[in-house]
């Protein structure tokens, strides 16, 4: 995904469809984020090869008063599929920071490799990245 000797960086900006950040043009939003990250010392302008903005309307679950009952039905049904791993925000229907989403992915790989029996929904913030 990156040229040899380079890396990528993603900035997540939680917002809703009609708020100020969402309505910004890609150029304005991109320049604002780049400026803030440069101020923090992540990179300099001349180190940037490319950037883009991706808007995702439903990145986080929206809960209603019946969500727990509905999830019980859904998870019960999906648990019958033996080779299905539910991970990440949409798979577990949880508000998760990116570190936990990555941990879900790593845990899933470990589960496929037979190194753990723990499901993503059993993970907590005390779980380690490796081990």
HUNORQUI-V179930 format. One record per run of one state. SS is the DSSP state (~ for helix, > for strand, _ for the rest). FROM is the first residue (numbers start at 1). LEN is the number of residues. If there is no record, write none. Layout:
BEGIN
ss=SS from=FROM len=LEN
ss=SS from=FROM len=LEN
END
This chain:
BEGIN
ss=_ from=1 len=19
ss=~ from=20 len=4
ss=_ from=24 len=2
ss=~ from=26 len=14
ss=_ from=40 len=5
ss=~ from=45 len=3
ss=_ from=48 len=19
ss=~ from=67 len=12
ss=_ from=79 len=9
ss=~ from=88 len=5
ss=_ from=93 len=5
ss=~ from=98 len=15
ss=_ from=113 len=7
ss=~ from=120 len=3
ss=_ from=123 len=9
END
